[in-house]
C-alpha cells in the first residue's frame, strides 16, 4: 500500500518526536522517534502504561540487556496503542467517527483516495456503509526509528568491557529488530561498518517469501556518492536500502553535516538522473548476496524510495520538489515544533521558538560530538550552563552518559560536556602560560560544550508529567533556520492544510526560497571557515567552486523551469547574482592569499571582516 501523505515528520532531537506516532499514525502520517535515550523511553512507557491502564513492569538497569529490552518494550507499546486506536476508529461509529472523518479530511485533495471518498460521501450518507467501504483502505502511518550510527558508546559491567553487541547503537538496533513493528530504521550520522554488519543477524531485515520486508533500512545521506557507497556496502551483506533520505547539509535542524559546498538542487538532480543506476548497481550486488544466503530472488524487485528534508516551508516548494525531482515524500521538521499536541515541546520552549528571529537561530559548537549543531539562542539549557560557568563549576554532571566517546585524556571514554572532562582540560590550559586573550578564547571553547543528551529529552518529560529531577529543568532545542518564518502555535489541521496549499500560516517575514536560503547558509559557512583558519587552503577553493557551480545551476533552473511565482523568481535571480559576486570575490581573496610568498598577518583581516550575506 502506498503512503497516505506526501510528507513525513522527521526525528527532532532526542525527545521532541518521541511520542508523535501516538498523535499522527492513525491519520496515515509517518513519523520518526529517536532511540538514543532508553531512560527517557522507559519513563514514558511507565507514564503511558498508567494513562492507558496497561500493566507496567519496570526494566531496571540492573537487568541484562536492559537498554535493548527498554527500547523493544516502548516500541511495542506504541505500536499496540496506535493499532488499537485504528481498530476503534474502524469499528466504533459513535465514539471514533470523527477520527475516521479526520483521516480523509487531512488528505491532500489530489489524493485518489480522497476524491473517491468524497464522491461516495456525496452519493450515500449511510455512515456504516461508508466505513465498511473505506476502512480497509486506511493506511497506518509508519512508526519509524532513528539511530545515530556513531553514538555507539562501549559499555561496561562490573568494571569489565561488554561485548560489542552491547554498545549503545548496537543495543538500539537490537531493540528495534526484536520489536513487533513493521517499519523502518533510519540510520544517520555516517557509516558504522560494525553496526551495518550486525544488521545481518536479524531476519526481519531480509525479504520474506513474498519479497516483503518487515523491517526496512533507510539511509540519511547528503549526496549521491555517499548513497551509492553505503547502499552497495549493505547489499553485499544481503541488506537492501529501501529509502535514501536526502537531507540538506545546513538548512536542517539538529546536527549539521555540511557538504563541501555542494548545494541541494544539484544533489537532487543527480539522484533524479541516476536513480535507476543506483537501483541497478545495488540490486545486482543484493541478488548475489541473497543467493549465497539461500534466499529466493526469482521475481524479487524491491521498492526504492528517494525523499528529501530540510527547510521546505511552502506548498509551492513542496509540490515542485515532489514533481520535478520525482521524490516520494518531503520531510517537514522544524515547523512541527509549533504544532500543539504533535511534538513534545513544553510551553516555554514553544514560546521562545515562536518569537525566534533569523539571528536567534545559529550554528553552534555546543555538541559534544564535535559536529556543528543548530540551536536557539537563549534556550534554557544554555542559561543553566552559563550559570554553572559563572559559579566556577563549568560542565555537566553527565546524567545520561550517551556520548562518553572522547579518550583524549582518559582511558575510558568521557563526554566533552562533562564537568570531569572540562576540569581536566582547564587544568591543562592553566599550565600553558597563555595571554589573557588567548586563554579566554580556549577556555570558552572548552566550556561551550553542552549536555544535549539530557537537554534534548527534558521537554518530553515535562510535557508528559514524568520525573525530570535527574536531568534538571533546562531544555535544549535544535530547530532548523526555517522556523524563523513561523511565528504562531499551529493546530495539526492548519499545518497539514498549509503543506497542501489550503491555507497559509507563514508570517509576513521576508522568507527566501528554500534553495536560496541554503545557498546563503553555505556562503556564511565558507566565510566562517576562512575567518577561523590560520592559513586558507585548497579545500576552500574547492568549496567556493562547488558553490559557484550550484549558483549557476540555480540560475539556469529558475530561468527555464517553473519553480515559483514570478515575484519570488525575480527576487531569487537577484539574490543569485549577488551571491555569485560574493563567492567570486571570496575565491579570489583565498587564491591571492595562498599565492603570497610570505604569510603577512596584515592580510588575514581581509578574510575576517567580510560582511555576512543577508
N, C-alpha and C positions, 0 to 999 in steps of 0.2 A: 504494500500500500504506500502511496506517495504521501509526503508531508502535507498537513492541512494548511500550513502557512509558509510564506516565503521569507520569514525572518526567524531567528533564534535568539535566545538570551544567553550570551557567553558567561563564563565564570567571571566573577568580580571579587577580587580579594580572596580572603580565606572564608569569610562568613556572610558576605552580602547576598549571595545566591544559595546559601546552604539549605534553605527550606523553600526556595522558589518553586520547585516541582509541585509542592502541595497546593500552590496558588494557581498554577497555569497548565499543568499537564492534562487536566480533564478538559481543557479547551483546545487540545491538539498542539500546544506550543512547546517546543523543545527548549530545555534549559540545562545548565551545567553547574554542578557543585564541585567544590574543591575537596580533595581528600588529604590535605596537609595535616589538619588538626583533629586527631582522633579523640582528644579530650573534649573538644567542642562538640563533636558528633555524639559522644556518649552522654554529655549533659543534655543535649537537645532530645536525644532518644528518651531520656527519663521524662522530660517535660511533655513530649508528645504522647508518650505512653499513658501518663496521668490524664492528659487532656482528653484522649480518645478512649480512656478506660480499658487499656490493654495491659496485661501483666508485665511488670518490668523486673528484670534480674540484672543487677549490676555486673559489668565486666570490669573487674578490678585490674590495676596494673601489676598485680601480683600473679595473675594468671599467665600461663604460657600463651604466646602469640596473641596477646591482648589487643594489639593495635589492629591486626587484620580482622579479628573477631568483632571489634567495635564497629569497624567500617562495614563489614558484612551485615551486621545486625541493623545498623542505621539505614542502609540502603534497602534491606528487605522490608523494614517498617514503612519507609516512604513509598515503596512500590505497592505494598498491600493497601495503604491508605488511599493512594491515587486510584487503584483498581476498584476499591470499594465505592469511592465517590462516582466513578463512571458507571458502575453497576447500578447504583442507586438512581443515577440520572436516567438510565435507560428503563428502569422498572417502576420507579415511584413517581407517578404522574403529578400528584398534588405537591409533594414536598420538593421535588427537584426539577419540575418542568421549566422553571426559569433558567436553570443551568443548561438545560437542553436547548432552549432558545438562544441563550448567550453564545453557545458553541457556534451556531450558524450566523448569528449577528456579528460576531467578531471576525468572521472570514472576509477576505477580500471579495468585493463584488465581481471580480473577474474569475473567481474560482468556479469551475464547472459544478461542484457540489452545491455551492451557494445558489447558483442560478436554478439548479434542479429543485432544491428545497423550496425556494420562493415560488416557483411555478406550481409545485404540488400544493403548497400552502394556500395559494390563491384559488385553486380548484376545489380543495377539500379542507374544511375546518375541523374535521374529526381528529382530536388530539391523539387518541390511541392508535389510529391508523397512521398518523404522521410519524409517531415514534417507532412503530413497528416497521415502517418502510425505511427509515433512515438510521435506526440505532446501530446497525452493523456497519455503517459507513463512517462512524465516528473513529478518528484516529487518535490514539493516545499520544500526547507529547512525550518525547523521549527523555528519560531521566539519565542524562549523561554525566560523566565524572571527568575531572581534570587531575592529572598527575604531573607535577613539575619534575622532570626526569633527573635533574641534577640535585634536587633536595632529597638526597639518598643517604642520610647520616648512618654511620655504623653504630650499632647498639651493643650494650654490654649487660651481662647479668652476673652478679656476684663477682664483679671485677674482671670477668673473662669476656673476650670479644665473641659475640654471637655469630653464627654463620651468615653468609651474605644474604640469604633469603629473608633475614630479619632486619635488613636495612630498611629505612623508612619508606622509600619509593617501592621497593620490592614487596613489603608488607601491605602497602596500599593497593598495589596491583592484585595481590592475592585476595585481599578483602573484597575487591570488585569482582574478581573472577569467580569467587565462591558464592556471590550473591545470586538471587533469583531474577535479577534484572535481565532484560533483553534490550541492551542499549550500547552506547559507545564509550570508550575511554579516550579522552583527548590528551595526547602526550605533547607537552610543551617544554620549552627551555633547552632545546637541542637534543643531540643524540646521547644515549647512555647504552652502549653495546651490551653491557652485562644485564641491564634491565630488559632490553629487547630479546636477548637470548632466553631470559627467564620466562618470557611470554609463551615460549614453546611448550611449557609444562601444562598448559590448561586447554582442555578440549574445546571449550566454548569459543575459542578464537579460530577454530577450524570449521570448515563447512560441514553441515550435516548431509544426510542422504539426498536432501532436496537442493543442496547447494546454497543453503542459507546459513548465516552466522548468528548465533545467539548473542555473542559479544563482538562488537566491531571495533576496529582501530582507526582513530583519527589522528593525523599529524598536524600540529600547528606549525606552519612554515612561513618563511619570509621571502623565499624566491624559488624559482623552478629548479635550479641546480640542487638545492637542499632537499626538495621533494623527491627528485629522481634518485639521489644517493640513498636517502633513508628508505624510500619505497623498495628499492632493489635489495637493500640490506635485509629488510624484513622478509621479502619474497623468497630469498634464498633459504629462509628458515620455515617456509611454508605459511607465512603470515601475510595476509592481504590488507593493504591500507584502503579502507572503504571511502575515506574522505581526506582531502588535503584542505585544511582550513588556513587560508592565507590571511595574515594579519599585518596591518601597517606597522612599520618599524617604530614610528614615533607618534602617530596620530591614534593612540590607543590608551587604555588605562593600564595600571599596574606596571610591571617591569617592561622596559622599552629595549627591545633588541634591535638597535638601529642597523640598517644596511649600510653599505659603503656608498651612500648617496644614490642608491637605486630607488626610484620613485614607484609608487604603487601602480600607476597607469601602465607603464611598460611591463611591469611584472605580470599584471593581469592579462595583458595582451599576449605575453609569451605562453602563459597557461592556456589561453584560448587557442592559440595556433598550434600548440604542441600537446594538447590534451590526449589525442589518440596515440601519439608517440609515447607519452608517459604510460598510458594504459598498456600498450603492446609490449614495451620493454619489460615492465614489471610483471605482466601477466605470464610471459614466456618463462621467466625465472620461477614464478609461483607454481606453474604446472609441473615443471621438472621436480621441484622440491616436494610437492604433494604426492607425486607418483612414487618417490622414494620412501614416503611415509605411508604408502599403501592407501591413499585416498583416491577415489574415483574422480577423474577430471573430464569425463565424457559429457559434453553438453554444458559444462560448468563455465558460466560467463558472469562473474561477479560485477555488481554495480560499482561505479566510481563517481563520487561527488566532488565538486570543487566549490568552495564557499569563501566568502570574504567578510572581514570585520575590521572596523577602525574608522571612526569619525563621520560615519554616514548620519545625516540629520534631516533630510527631506525626502518626501516620496519621489520627487524627481530624480534625486541621486540614486535612491533605492531601485527604481524601475530601470534607469539607464544601466546601472551595474549589472542587474539581473539579465537584461536583454542583450546588451552589447557584448558582454563577456561570457554570456551563456552560463551563468552561475546557478547553483541550486538553492542557495539561501544567503541571506545577509545577516550578520550579527549586529544587533543593536544593543550596546552595552551601557555606557555611562548614563544616557537619558533615563534608563530604567531605575537608576538610583533615586529618582524623584517620584517614582510610581509607588504610591502608598499601598501597602498590603501585598506587594510582589517581591520586593527586596527587603532584606533585614537591616534597615537603616534607622537609627534612633532619631528622634525629633531634632535634637541639637545639631547633629551632623547633617541632616537633610536641610535644615535652615541655612547652615553655612554653605552648603552646595548651591542652594537657590540664589544666594547672594554673591556667589563667586563670579569675579570678572576674569578676563583673559590673564591679567597679571597675577592673579591669585593661584593660578594653575601652573606648575613648573616641574621641570625635570630635575630631580634631586639626586643626591648621593647618599641618601639615608639607609638604603637597603644593605643589610649585612652580606648579601650575596655579591656585592660589588658590581651590580648591574644598575644603570640609571633607572630611576623609579619615579613615575608620575604621581604627584601628590598635591594636596591642597594646603596652601599657606595658612598657618594658624589653626591647624586641626588640634584637637585636644591632647593627642598623644605627644605632639611636638611641644605643647605648652608644659606638659608633665615632664618631658625630657629636659627642657630648659630650666625648670625649677630644680631638678637634681643637679644640674651643672652649676647653678648659682649657689647651691648649698655645699659645693665642693665634693659632691658624690656622683660624678658622671657615670652613665651606664645603667643597664637594666639588671634586675635580679635573674633574668633569663628563666621565666616560669615555664616556658614551653619547650625550649631546647631543640627545636627542629632544624636550626641552621648552625649547629655546632660543627662547623666544617673547616675552620681555619686551624692549621697546625704550625703556623709561623713561630709561635712562642711556647707551645705546649705539645707534649707527645700525643695526647688525645685532642680531638677537635674541640674548638671553642668558638663561640659566637662573637663576632667583632662588635656587636652592640651590647655585649655583657659588661657588667662592672668589672669583672675579673680581667677580661682582656684589656679594657681601656685603662685600668690601673697599671697593668704591665707595660703598655705602650707609653703611657705618660712618664713612668719611671725611666724608660729608655730615653725619652725625649729630654728629660731633665739633665741627662748626662752629656748632651751634645753641645752645650755651651753656645747656643744659637742667639742671634739678635732677637730683640723683643718682637719685631715684626714677623720674622721667620718662625719663631717659636709659636706665636699665636696662630699663624697660618696652619702649622702642622697639628697643633692642639685641636683646632676647630675641625680639622679633617678626621681626627680620631673620635671626638665626642659627637659628631653629627649623626653617626650610625644610630638607628632607632630600632626598638623592639617591635617590628611589624608583625612577627609571629603572633604576639598577643594582641596588638592593636587592631589588626585586620579582622579579628574574630569577636572582639568585645561587643560591638554593636548588636550582633546576633544574639548574644547572651542577654543584653539589656532588653531588646525588643520582645524576647520570649520569656522574660521573667526568670531567667536562670541565674545562678550564682556566678558573679564575676570578681569576687574578692581576691582570688588567687592571681589575677592579672591586672587588677586596678581598673579605674573608670575611663582612662584615656583611650580614645578611638583614633586609629589611623584610617585614612581613606585614600583611595588611589584612582580617582576619575581620570578619564582622558580629557584633552583640551576642549573637546566638543561640548562638554557640559556648560561651558561659559555662555552658550547661546540658549540655554533652557533655564528659566528662572521661576518656575512655579511648581507646586505639587500637582501631580497628574494622576488621574484615575487610569486603570488598565484600559478601559474602553476608549478614553481620549488618546492614550498612547498608540493603541492599535489603529484607531481612526486616522491619526497623524501619519503613521507609517504607510497606510493605504490611500492617503490623499483625500480623506473625507472631511478633515479639519486641519487647522494649522495651530500648533501650540508653541511655535518658536516666538521668542521675544523679538522686538524690533531692532535688535542689535545688528551691526554690520557684519553678518556672517559670510566668510568666503566659501567658495565651492570646496568640497571635500578634497579634491586634488590640489587646489591652490593652498589650502591650509597645511597639508602635509609638506608641500614644497617649501613653504615659509619656515616650518619647523626644522627641516633639514638644512636650510641656509643658516639659521640661527645655530644649529648644532655644529656646522662647519666653523662658524665664527668662534664658537667656544673652544673647539679643538685647537684652532690657531692661537687663541689667546692663552691657553694653558700649556702650549708646547714650548719647550726650551728652544728647539730647533725644528721649524716646519720641515716635513719630509715628503717623499714622493707619494705616500698614501693620500695626502691632502690634495695633490694634483689629480689623482685618480677619482677621489670623491667629487671634486669640482667638475671633472669631465663627465661623470655619471649624472650629476645634476644638470649640466648643460644639455646632455642627450635627452634627459627626461623633459626639460623645458621645451626643447624642440619638438619632441613627441606630442606634448600637450598643445602647442601652437597649431600643429597640423590637425590634431584631433578636433579642437574647438572650432577650427575653420570648416572642416569637412563633415563632421558628424553632428547630428542633433543631440547635443549633450545637455543643454539647458535653455532657458528663455533668453531672448536677445539681450536684455539688460545685464544679466549675470554673465553671459558670454562676453559682452564688450568689456565689462569690468575685469573678467578673468584674463582676457588677452592683454589688457593694460598691465595687470599685475605680472604676467609672464614676461613682458618686455622689460619691466623694471627689474625683475628678478634676474633675467639674463645678464643685464648690465652689471648688477651687483656681483654675480658669480664670476663673470669675466674679469672684473677688477680684482676679486679675491685671488683668482688663479694667477694673474699677472704679478700680484704682490708676493705670492708664495714663490713663484719661479724666480723673481728678482732676488728675493732673499736667499734662496738656495744657491744661486749662482754667484753671490758675492764672495770674494776671496777671503774676507775677514768677517767674522760674525760680530758686527757692530751693534752693541746694546742699544744704540740710539734708534735702530731700525725697528726693534721689537714693538714699540708702542704703535706702529702702523697697524699691526695686527690686533692689538688690544682695543684700540679706540674706534674700530669700525662700528657704526651705529646698527642697532637691531632693526631688521625689516619689520614693518607694521603692515 
